[in-house]
Amino acid sequence: MSLSLLIAAGASAQEGNFIRTASTPAFETDFTQAAEKTVNAVVCIKSYTTQKQNPYGQGGYDPFGMFDFFFGPGAGEQQRRQQQPRQQNRKNEPVQSGLGSGVIISEDGYIVTNNHVVDGADKLEVLLNDNTSYDATIIGTDEASDLALIKVDAKGLSPIVFGDSESVKIGEWVLAVGNPFGFNSTVTAGIVSAKARSLGQNHKGNLSIESFIQTDAALNPGNSGGALVNLKGELIGINSAIYSNTGSYAGFSFAIPTSIVKKVMADIRQYGTVQRAVLGATIIELDSKIAKEKGITAVKSGLLIAGVNDMSTAKELGLQEDDVITAINGVNVANHAQLVEQLNKFRPGDKVTVTYYRDNKKIERSGTLRNMTGSTAITKKGDFSELGCAFMKLTAETRQRLGISNGVQVKGLKAGAIRDAGVKEGFIITAVNDMPVNSSEDIEQIYNNVMKNSDDYKALILYGVYPTGKKYTYAVNLATE
């Protein structure tokens, strides 16, 4: 009798070195109900870009570059080869440049996905599980959490049910649903390997909002933006990345927990941008070495305060250097990722209770959360027209006289952010945020990139010269309250 049959038989007997026991039943787990509840809520997202010239030439946008981080070195080249037949298209027409997944979160067509799935796309196509396709529009994005909200013009869709990611336990079974390599509605299974995992970077090296659910469910290119669900079929995370040296699945995958997803999606729908609250303190993760140096004996883990900012929640709470934060609203925080996950549930203006230790004595205090600028006001996404002027192209004669090769001139100045910064009529802008400009479209593109950025402080730094030849630099504040 084979080993597999011995285990399944469950009879009490000993045969060679194998022991059979009737007291240990065969282990069974049914994934079918969770899969059935999920597949119709997960969509395939195809992104398209318009190629005006060689898309991978010097200075060109490489839509596959993000695969190198999210799926390992070489993944971008692998995707590029797969898409080459589709790229034999006429000049200036959109060609498919990427593939990902999304999750339907409302009956009227709102879909959550990863920011890196839609970033840089000129056109988005959404394919449902029944092969119905729609064009999609981007409602808003948040690079810091790698999340995006898009919408299709449809009714009667099958939205997913949100679950509680904070109640998920290590070792719990989960399913990942997505479109790896374009295979629609693919379901893979695994367990939760870890929670509040930080990878320390994104494709630009500056991802600050990280608290991933780590699983061993198999993910591959095309799974990004898909669903991670529990055995009830409830969404507990949005699949975002894998850890790989080859570009394909190698054992670990990571999902953004719904505790962050729900807040980011609600902010984008209501305000157009994410309302992000911070404590306003510099922190260090406590370990045994630091605890011994500081004489900390009451706790073994937590977040050590290394500095406190003025006009911050930390200042209001009375936090001081060498205090150790252990909980936010009663939820334990032992590392930076856990703190980030808790704070991202709140907006500036919300009150929280912070538990911390000072001189090995426990303290609990409540305070009002603020944003990076120390304000509790809601930030709203601006409009390019609110800058309050027009930008006119320069004549060759003006460029030659001033000895400049590019620039646009401020005309029709009226009330707005440009005038508030001190700019006068006729100022010639040669660069914005260190990028040369030659047209109004150039400035608008830079403006849009700044406004979709998750940073609370948004500004345009204008470099230029007046017709008299005098050079000036202006900082245009774009934050609106």
Order of alpha helices (4+ residues) and beta strands (2+ residues): alpha-beta-beta-alpha-beta-alpha-alpha-beta-beta-alpha-beta-beta-beta-beta-beta-beta-beta-beta-beta-beta-alpha-beta-alpha-beta-alpha-beta-beta-alpha-beta-beta-beta-alpha-beta-alpha-beta-beta-alpha-beta-beta
